Amino acid sequence: MRLTSLALTAAALFAALPAQAATMPTLEQIHAAVQVGVAKTRAKMQSALPVPIAVKVTSLTGCQDSQEVPGEVVCLVAMSGGMRDAFMVLPLRNENGTWVGVERKDAKFSGPSPAEAQAMIRAWAKEEVARNPEAAKDVQMQEAQTTMQVKAVNECDVKRKTGYLVCDTELSVPSRPEGIKTELTFMLESGNWRYLPR
């Protein structure tokens, strides 16, 4: 009897964990965290001539669990500050139900998984060949549709002007057994990844 109730309690606890981990901040919560951070910075910098700059989170592309720091999330957002607009990766953590910004420069945002990237490239190659039958004669296009494999999607850099992710990617195709290292560009749109060919 005690073992059964213990097993049920453990099952209930573990069942609740993924739902809690999946909770991500909203645009409003991120903006509030940024405003708290701005207020703290202004308080620290009480100089003779304070320059008030309005910092605003204008859009949220997406959030994901941080690959660098357990318990944190990173959000890809567009921000405006003074005369400059840019996309940035903001690290945040949930403290007692409130999202707070984390002071950490160069937080990373992960790109798609290798399987997602491979599916996107194959779909793109098929569309290209359907649009341009001449492309079907190209060996690289043939491989991109069928035999090309994405082995790894490594570190990604966020382009400040567009929010696109340029990721170091490892590919393999039968004609190049040593593998190919290249940069591929992806964008996150409504929670889904899109491949952006050059």
GROMACS elastic network, one bead per residue, 0.5 to 0.9 nm:
[ bonds ]
;  ai    aj funct       b0    kb
    1     4     6  0.52510   500
    1     5     6  0.64593   500
    1     6     6  0.86828   500
    2     5     6  0.52769   500
    2     6     6  0.60971   500
    2     7     6  0.85553   500
    3     6     6  0.50447   500
    3     7     6  0.60417   500
    3     8     6  0.85525   500
    4     7     6  0.50684   500
    4     8     6  0.61400   500
    4     9     6  0.85891   500
    5     9     6  0.60829   500
    5    10     6  0.85590   500
    6     9     6  0.50715   500
    6    10     6  0.61369   500
    6    11     6  0.84936   500
    7    10     6  0.51094   500
    7    11     6  0.60268   500
    7    12     6  0.85458   500
    8    11     6  0.50054   500
    8    12     6  0.60954   500
    8    13     6  0.86038   500
    9    12     6  0.50986   500
    9    13     6  0.62121   500
    9    14     6  0.87057   500
   10    13     6  0.50754   500
   10    14     6  0.61657   500
   10    15     6  0.83927   500
   11    14     6  0.52575   500
   11    15     6  0.58996   500
   11    16     6  0.85635   500
   12    15     6  0.50662   500
   12    16     6  0.62737   500
   12    17     6  0.88885   500
   13    16     6  0.52700   500
   13    17     6  0.65283   500
   14    17     6  0.51289   500
   14    18     6  0.74631   500
   15    18     6  0.66143   500
   15    19     6  0.76468   500
   16    19     6  0.56178   500
   16    20     6  0.64176   500
   16    21     6  0.88788   500
   17    20     6  0.52070   500
   17    21     6  0.61789   500
   17    22     6  0.86177   500
   18    21     6  0.50059   500
   18    22     6  0.60075   500
   18    23     6  0.87765   500
   19    22     6  0.51327   500
   19    23     6  0.66180   500
   20    23     6  0.54797   500
   20    24     6  0.89524   500
   21    24     6  0.79356   500
   21    65     6  0.82123   500
   21    71     6  0.85890   500
   22    64     6  0.85792   500
   22    65     6  0.83985   500
   24    62     6  0.89507   500
   24    63     6  0.65083   500
   24    64     6  0.75223   500
   24    65     6  0.86217   500
   24    73     6  0.75705   500
   24    75     6  0.88477   500
   25    28     6  0.79974   500
   25    29     6  0.57658   500
   25    30     6  0.63084   500
   25    63     6  0.76204   500
   25    73     6  0.86608   500
   25    75     6  0.83814   500
   25    92     6  0.85931   500
   25    94     6  0.86560   500
   25    99     6  0.68496   500
   26    29     6  0.51427   500
   26    30     6  0.62189   500
   26    31     6  0.85684   500
   26    60     6  0.79762   500
   27    30     6  0.51598   500
   27    31     6  0.61095   500
   27    32     6  0.86071   500
   27    57     6  0.74911   500
   27    58     6  0.82825   500
   27    59     6  0.68603   500
   27    60     6  0.58385   500
   27    77     6  0.85741   500
   28    31     6  0.50790   500
   28    32     6  0.61400   500
   28    33     6  0.86628   500
   28    57     6  0.85332   500
   29    32     6  0.50691   500
   29    33     6  0.62322   500
   29    34     6  0.86747   500
   29    98     6  0.79203   500
   29    99     6  0.63929   500
   29   100     6  0.85681   500
   30    33     6  0.50754   500
   30    34     6  0.62150   500
   30    35     6  0.86518   500
   30    57     6  0.74607   500
   30    60     6  0.87040   500
   30    75     6  0.84640   500
   30    77     6  0.89606   500
   30    90     6  0.86564   500
   30    92     6  0.81584   500
   30    99     6  0.70140   500
   30   100     6  0.78505   500
   30   101     6  0.79138   500
   31    34     6  0.50739   500
   31    35     6  0.61973   500
   31    36     6  0.87308   500
   31    56     6  0.66996   500
   31    57     6  0.54179   500
   31    58     6  0.84329   500
   32    35     6  0.50913   500
   32    36     6  0.63271   500
   32    37     6  0.87179   500
   32    99     6  0.82490   500
   32   100     6  0.83280   500
   33    36     6  0.51972   500
   33    37     6  0.63301   500
   33    38     6  0.87186   500
   33    92     6  0.82342   500
   33    98     6  0.84260   500
   33    99     6  0.61842   500
   33   101     6  0.54940   500
   34    37     6  0.50086   500
   34    38     6  0.61175   500
   34    39     6  0.86098   500
   34    55     6  0.79457   500
   34    56     6  0.78532   500
   34    57     6  0.77833   500
   34   100     6  0.78592   500
   34   101     6  0.64477   500
   35    39     6  0.61249   500
   35    40     6  0.86185   500
   35    55     6  0.75608   500
   35    56     6  0.79704   500
   36    39     6  0.51345   500
   36    40     6  0.62883   500
   36    41     6  0.87089   500
   36   100     6  0.80171   500
   36   101     6  0.82247   500
   37    40     6  0.51371   500
   37    41     6  0.62231   500
   37    42     6  0.86364   500
   37   100     6  0.82063   500
   37   101     6  0.67344   500
   37   102     6  0.87849   500
   37   103     6  0.88097   500
   38    41     6  0.50814   500
   38    42     6  0.61372   500
   38    43     6  0.85966   500
   38    55     6  0.76979   500
   39    42     6  0.51082   500
   39    43     6  0.61715   500
   39    44     6  0.87194   500
   40    43     6  0.50843   500
   40    44     6  0.63119   500
   40    45     6  0.86950   500
   41    44     6  0.51404   500
   41    45     6  0.61909   500
   41    46     6  0.89146   500
   42    45     6  0.50409   500
   42    46     6  0.63822   500
   42    50     6  0.79402   500
   42    52     6  0.84378   500
   43    46     6  0.56914   500
   44    47     6  0.86582   500
   45    50     6  0.75572   500
   46    49     6  0.80601   500
   46    50     6  0.65366   500
   47    50     6  0.56521   500
   53    81     6  0.64200   500
   53    82     6  0.56617   500
   54    80     6  0.78950   500
   54    81     6  0.56621   500
   54    82     6  0.61104   500
   55    79     6  0.70728   500
   55    80     6  0.57520   500
   55    82     6  0.70681   500
   56    78     6  0.85974   500
   56    79     6  0.55670   500
   56    80     6  0.53157   500
   56    81     6  0.64737   500
   57    60     6  0.77026   500
   57    77     6  0.67409   500
   57    78     6  0.59439   500
   57    80     6  0.65072   500
   57    81     6  0.88996   500
   58    77     6  0.74346   500
   58    78     6  0.54747   500
   58    79     6  0.53674   500
   58    80     6  0.67406   500
   59    76     6  0.87942   500
   59    77     6  0.56401   500
   59    78     6  0.51120   500
   59    79     6  0.72140   500
   60    63     6  0.80611   500
   60    75     6  0.73475   500
   60    76     6  0.62562   500
   60    78     6  0.64758   500
   61    75     6  0.74810   500
   61    76     6  0.54069   500
   61    77     6  0.56296   500
   61    78     6  0.77136   500
   61   163     6  0.80894   500
   61   188     6  0.65326   500
   61   189     6  0.67391   500
   61   190     6  0.73079   500
   61   191     6  0.77694   500
   62    74     6  0.85215   500
   62    75     6  0.56801   500
   62    76     6  0.55170   500
   62    77     6  0.73256   500
   62   188     6  0.72068   500
   62   189     6  0.81415   500
   62   190     6  0.77988   500
   62   191     6  0.64902   500
   63    66     6  0.89214   500
   63    73     6  0.66418   500
   63    74     6  0.55313   500
   63    76     6  0.62469   500
   63    77     6  0.87470   500
   63   109     6  0.84978   500
   63   191     6  0.89114   500
   64    67     6  0.86776   500
   64    72     6  0.88556   500
   64    73     6  0.55494   500
   64    74     6  0.56044   500
   64    75     6  0.65277   500
   64    76     6  0.88304   500
   64   109     6  0.76878   500
   64   110     6  0.80899   500
   65    68     6  0.89072   500
   65    69     6  0.86346   500
   65    70     6  0.78499   500
   65    71     6  0.75510   500
   65    72     6  0.62211   500
   65    74     6  0.62315   500
   65    75     6  0.87949   500
   66    69     6  0.56681   500
   66    70     6  0.65166   500
   66    71     6  0.74708   500
   66    72     6  0.54401   500
   66    74     6  0.54889   500
   66    91     6  0.76723   500
   66   107     6  0.83786   500
   66   108     6  0.76279   500
   66   109     6  0.75079   500
   66   110     6  0.83818   500
   67    70     6  0.71262   500
   67    72     6  0.86053   500
   67    73     6  0.85118   500
   67    74     6  0.88189   500
   67   108     6  0.77371   500
   67   109     6  0.81037   500
   67   110     6  0.76513   500
   68    72     6  0.84306   500
   68   107     6  0.79577   500
   68   108     6  0.76379   500
   69    72     6  0.58469   500
   69    73     6  0.82651   500
   70    73     6  0.83346   500
   71    92     6  0.89988   500
   71    93     6  0.66260   500
   71    94     6  0.81170   500
   72    91     6  0.66057   500
   72    92     6  0.56584   500
   72    94     6  0.75787   500
   72   102     6  0.85963   500
   73    90     6  0.82801   500
   73    91     6  0.57374   500
   73    92     6  0.53815   500
   73    93     6  0.61968   500
   73    94     6  0.86684   500
   74    89     6  0.62041   500
   74    90     6  0.54179   500
   74    92     6  0.61422   500
   74    93     6  0.87033   500
   74   107     6  0.73282   500
   74   108     6  0.75003   500
   74   109     6  0.65932   500
   75    88     6  0.80564   500
   75    89     6  0.54647   500
   75    90     6  0.52022   500
   75    91     6  0.64754   500
   75    92     6  0.77321   500
   75   109     6  0.76102   500
   76    87     6  0.68612   500
   76    88     6  0.57509   500
   76    90     6  0.65090   500
   76   109     6  0.72675   500
   76   158     6  0.85680   500
   76   163     6  0.75593   500
   77    86     6  0.83515   500
   77    87     6  0.54937   500
   77    88     6  0.55371   500
   77    89     6  0.64088   500
   77    90     6  0.73198   500
   77   163     6  0.79444   500
   78    85     6  0.70476   500
   78    86     6  0.55984   500
   78    88     6  0.63104   500
   78    89     6  0.88804   500
   78   160     6  0.86184   500
   78   162     6  0.89595   500
   78   163     6  0.76398   500
   79    84     6  0.83154   500
   79    85     6  0.56294   500
   79    86     6  0.55212   500
   79    87     6  0.61341   500
   79    88     6  0.72037   500
   80    83     6  0.73513   500
   80    84     6  0.57384   500
   80    86     6  0.65334   500
   80    87     6  0.88210   500
   81    84     6  0.54729   500
   81    85     6  0.64274   500
   81    86     6  0.86204   500
   82    85     6  0.81560   500
   85   160     6  0.83812   500
   85   161     6  0.75836   500
   86   159     6  0.85744   500
   86   161     6  0.54968   500
   86   162     6  0.77913   500
   86   163     6  0.79498   500
   87   158     6  0.74468   500
   87   159     6  0.70984   500
   87   161     6  0.62910   500
   87   162     6  0.68172   500
   87   163     6  0.52186   500
   87   164     6  0.88514   500
   88   107     6  0.89387   500
   88   158     6  0.72642   500
   88   159     6  0.84851   500
   88   160     6  0.65659   500
   88   163     6  0.75987   500
   89   106     6  0.76549   500
   89   107     6  0.60538   500
   89   108     6  0.67786   500
   89   109     6  0.66495   500
   89   158     6  0.78091   500
   90   101     6  0.72492   500
   90   102     6  0.77408   500
   90   103     6  0.88892   500
   90   104     6  0.84259   500
   90   105     6  0.87694   500
   90   106     6  0.88935   500
   90   107     6  0.68827   500
   90   108     6  0.88726   500
   91   100     6  0.87071   500
   91   101     6  0.61439   500
   91   102     6  0.54756   500
   91   103     6  0.76498   500
   91   104     6  0.70982   500
   91   105     6  0.88588   500
   91   107     6  0.64744   500
   91   108     6  0.87254   500
   92    99     6  0.63660   500
   92   100     6  0.55018   500
   92   102     6  0.52909   500
   92   103     6  0.87674   500
   93    98     6  0.82251   500
   93    99     6  0.56428   500
   93   100     6  0.56071   500
   93   101     6  0.66755   500
   93   102     6  0.69780   500
   94    97     6  0.58387   500
   94    98     6  0.54249   500
   94   100     6  0.62877   500
   94   101     6  0.89761   500
   95    98     6  0.52329   500
   95    99     6  0.62162   500
   95   100     6  0.68998   500
   96    99     6  0.83656   500
  101   104     6  0.89603   500
  104   107     6  0.64900   500
  108   155     6  0.78016   500
  108   156     6  0.72455   500
  108   157     6  0.75812   500
  108   158     6  0.83631   500
  109   155     6  0.83328   500
  109   156     6  0.67850   500
  109   157     6  0.77802   500
  109   158     6  0.76236   500
  109   165     6  0.82848   500
  110   113     6  0.85478   500
  110   153     6  0.85200   500
  110   154     6  0.79968   500
  110   155     6  0.70144   500
  110   156     6  0.62834   500
  110   157     6  0.89253   500
  110   165     6  0.84537   500
  110   167     6  0.85999   500
  111   114     6  0.89828   500
  111   117     6  0.87428   500
  111   153     6  0.68880   500
  111   154     6  0.78950   500
  111   155     6  0.79111   500
  111   156     6  0.63785   500
  111   165     6  0.68015   500
  111   166     6  0.83866   500
  111   167     6  0.68762   500
  111   186     6  0.72643   500
  111   187     6  0.85223   500
  111   188     6  0.85639   500
  111   193     6  0.81932   500
  112   115     6  0.79930   500
  112   116     6  0.58346   500
  112   117     6  0.59780   500
  112   153     6  0.71363   500
  112   186     6  0.79241   500
  112   188     6  0.89046   500
  112   193     6  0.65901   500
  112   194     6  0.89725   500
  113   116     6  0.51752   500
  113   117     6  0.61938   500
  113   118     6  0.85737   500
  113   152     6  0.77279   500
  113   153     6  0.65251   500
  114   117     6  0.50706   500
  114   118     6  0.60229   500
  114   119     6  0.86036   500
  114   149     6  0.83265   500
  114   150     6  0.52914   500
  114   151     6  0.61475   500
  114   152     6  0.53957   500
  114   153     6  0.56901   500
  114   169     6  0.86031   500
  114   170     6  0.89806   500
  115   118     6  0.51180   500
  115   119     6  0.62136   500
  115   120     6  0.86627   500
  115   149     6  0.84746   500
  115   150     6  0.69384   500
  115   151     6  0.84993   500
  115   152     6  0.89490   500
  116   119     6  0.52185   500
  116   120     6  0.62313   500
  116   121     6  0.87223   500
  116   150     6  0.89637   500
  116   193     6  0.79229   500
  117   120     6  0.51414   500
  117   121     6  0.61895   500
  117   122     6  0.86037   500
  117   150     6  0.68081   500
  117   153     6  0.79429   500
  117   186     6  0.85988   500
  117   193     6  0.82924   500
  117   194     6  0.84831   500
  117   195     6  0.72634   500
  118   121     6  0.52442   500
  118   122     6  0.61409   500
  118   123     6  0.85546   500
  118   144     6  0.86996   500
  118   148     6  0.76657   500
  118   149     6  0.62104   500
  118   150     6  0.53472   500
  118   151     6  0.87940   500
  119   122     6  0.52346   500
  119   123     6  0.61164   500
  119   124     6  0.85753   500
  120   123     6  0.51360   500
  120   124     6  0.60788   500
  120   125     6  0.86197   500
  120   193     6  0.83125   500
  120   194     6  0.69300   500
  120   195     6  0.59707   500
  121   124     6  0.50002   500
  121   125     6  0.61012   500
  121   126     6  0.86159   500
  121   144     6  0.67229   500
  121   145     6  0.74995   500
  121   148     6  0.89114   500
  121   195     6  0.66926   500
  121   197     6  0.86917   500
  122   125     6  0.51121   500
  122   126     6  0.62346   500
  122   127     6  0.86875   500
  122   143     6  0.87866   500
  122   144     6  0.55971   500
  122   146     6  0.68456   500
  122   148     6  0.80617   500
  123   126     6  0.51969   500
  123   127     6  0.63001   500
  123   128     6  0.87094   500
  123   144     6  0.89285   500
  123   145     6  0.71127   500
  124   127     6  0.51486   500
  124   128     6  0.62023   500
  124   129     6  0.87419   500
  124   144     6  0.86696   500
  124   145     6  0.80948   500
  124   195     6  0.77694   500
  124   197     6  0.84675   500
  125   128     6  0.50330   500
  125   129     6  0.62297   500
  125   130     6  0.85910   500
  125   135     6  0.89968   500
  125   141     6  0.61388   500
  125   142     6  0.80137   500
  125   143     6  0.89793   500
  125   144     6  0.59832   500
  125   145     6  0.53745   500
  126   129     6  0.52107   500
  126   130     6  0.61508   500
  126   131     6  0.86338   500
  126   136     6  0.89217   500
  126   141     6  0.83360   500
  126   142     6  0.88445   500
  126   144     6  0.83871   500
  126   145     6  0.58735   500
  127   130     6  0.50320   500
  127   131     6  0.61554   500
  127   132     6  0.85031   500
  128   131     6  0.51005   500
  128   132     6  0.59250   500
  128   133     6  0.81160   500
  128   135     6  0.71444   500
  128   136     6  0.85823   500
  128   141     6  0.84855   500
  129   133     6  0.51780   500
  129   134     6  0.72913   500
  129   135     6  0.53331   500
  129   136     6  0.53982   500
  129   141     6  0.76817   500
  129   142     6  0.88265   500
  130   133     6  0.60213   500
  130   135     6  0.86523   500
  130   136     6  0.84310   500
  131   135     6  0.86396   500
  132   135     6  0.56255   500
  132   136     6  0.76198   500
  133   136     6  0.54318   500
  133   137     6  0.77939   500
  134   137     6  0.57933   500
  134   138     6  0.76226   500
  135   138     6  0.53822   500
  135   139     6  0.87477   500
  135   141     6  0.65415   500
  135   142     6  0.83702   500
  136   139     6  0.77615   500
  136   141     6  0.63529   500
  136   142     6  0.62326   500
  137   140     6  0.88765   500
  137   141     6  0.76977   500
  137   142     6  0.73723   500
  138   141     6  0.53203   500
  138   142     6  0.63102   500
  138   143     6  0.87726   500
  139   142     6  0.50254   500
  139   143     6  0.61901   500
  139   144     6  0.85261   500
  139   175     6  0.89314   500
  140   143     6  0.51059   500
  140   144     6  0.59825   500
  140   145     6  0.86650   500
  140   148     6  0.88190   500
  140   173     6  0.87945   500
  141   145     6  0.62783   500
  141   146     6  0.88140   500
  142   145     6  0.54017   500
  142   146     6  0.65307   500
  142   147     6  0.79550   500
  142   148     6  0.88300   500
  143   146     6  0.52845   500
  143   148     6  0.52569   500
  143   173     6  0.66350   500
  143   174     6  0.79556   500
  143   175     6  0.85926   500
  144   147     6  0.64888   500
  144   148     6  0.50704   500
  144   149     6  0.82303   500
  144   173     6  0.82316   500
  145   148     6  0.70973   500
  146   149     6  0.86390   500
  147   172     6  0.84440   500
  147   173     6  0.61810   500
  147   174     6  0.71033   500
  148   171     6  0.69072   500
  148   172     6  0.57821   500
  148   174     6  0.75611   500
  149   170     6  0.85747   500
  149   171     6  0.56034   500
  149   172     6  0.52628   500
  149   173     6  0.64868   500
  150   153     6  0.74955   500
  150   169     6  0.73619   500
  150   170     6  0.60223   500
  150   172     6  0.65745   500
  151   169     6  0.76512   500
  151   170     6  0.53177   500
  151   171     6  0.54572   500
  151   172     6  0.69102   500
  151   179     6  0.89263   500
  152   168     6  0.82597   500
  152   169     6  0.56602   500
  152   170     6  0.50902   500
  152   171     6  0.72656   500
  153   156     6  0.80666   500
  153   167     6  0.63823   500
  153   168     6  0.60822   500
  153   170     6  0.65750   500
  153   184     6  0.87921   500
  154   167     6  0.61796   500
  154   168     6  0.51316   500
  154   169     6  0.58895   500
  154   170     6  0.79960   500
  155   166     6  0.84436   500
  155   167     6  0.56976   500
  155   168     6  0.57768   500
  155   169     6  0.83285   500
  156   165     6  0.57485   500
  156   166     6  0.53038   500
  156   168     6  0.63781   500
  156   183     6  0.89762   500
  156   185     6  0.89105   500
  157   164     6  0.82046   500
  157   165     6  0.54879   500
  157   166     6  0.52675   500
  157   167     6  0.63855   500
  157   168     6  0.87881   500
  158   161     6  0.88167   500
  158   162     6  0.81735   500
  158   163     6  0.56957   500
  158   164     6  0.57529   500
  158   166     6  0.65272   500
  158   167     6  0.88099   500
  159   162     6  0.56363   500
  159   163     6  0.51204   500
  159   164     6  0.54039   500
  159   165     6  0.63015   500
  159   166     6  0.73814   500
  160   163     6  0.57588   500
  160   164     6  0.80338   500
  161   164     6  0.82917   500
  162   165     6  0.87849   500
  162   187     6  0.89250   500
  163   187     6  0.72056   500
  163   188     6  0.83985   500
  164   185     6  0.66456   500
  164   186     6  0.58483   500
  164   188     6  0.75081   500
  164   196     6  0.87548   500
  165   184     6  0.81807   500
  165   185     6  0.55537   500
  165   186     6  0.52306   500
  165   187     6  0.60831   500
  165   188     6  0.83382   500
  166   183     6  0.62071   500
  166   184     6  0.56286   500
  166   186     6  0.65146   500
  166   187     6  0.88573   500
  167   182     6  0.82663   500
  167   183     6  0.53552   500
  167   184     6  0.54006   500
  167   185     6  0.62244   500
  167   186     6  0.77553   500
  168   181     6  0.71485   500
  168   182     6  0.59512   500
  168   184     6  0.67129   500
  169   180     6  0.81770   500
  169   181     6  0.58204   500
  169   182     6  0.53418   500
  169   183     6  0.56100   500
  169   184     6  0.64190   500
  170   179     6  0.69351   500
  170   180     6  0.56799   500
  170   182     6  0.64352   500
  170   183     6  0.84938   500
  171   179     6  0.57846   500
  171   180     6  0.50158   500
  171   181     6  0.63962   500
  171   182     6  0.77265   500
  172   175     6  0.85094   500
  172   176     6  0.66430   500
  172   177     6  0.65059   500
  172   178     6  0.74609   500
  172   180     6  0.59488   500
  172   181     6  0.88159   500
  173   176     6  0.54125   500
  173   177     6  0.63862   500
  173   178     6  0.87789   500
  173   179     6  0.69534   500
  173   180     6  0.81491   500
  174   177     6  0.57312   500
  174   179     6  0.89883   500
  176   179     6  0.57537   500
  176   180     6  0.73783   500
  177   180     6  0.85831   500
  184   195     6  0.78124   500
  184   196     6  0.76385   500
  184   197     6  0.74842   500
  184   198     6  0.82177   500
  185   194     6  0.86238   500
  185   195     6  0.62313   500
  185   196     6  0.53483   500
  185   197     6  0.68460   500
  185   198     6  0.77782   500
  186   193     6  0.65277   500
  186   194     6  0.54619   500
  186   196     6  0.54428   500
  186   197     6  0.84747   500
  187   192     6  0.82538   500
  187   193     6  0.56793   500
  187   194     6  0.52144   500
  187   195     6  0.66588   500
  187   196     6  0.71195   500
  188   191     6  0.61360   500
  188   192     6  0.55526   500
  188   194     6  0.63127   500
  189   192     6  0.52535   500
  189   193     6  0.62179   500
  189   194     6  0.71923   500
  190   193     6  0.83842   500
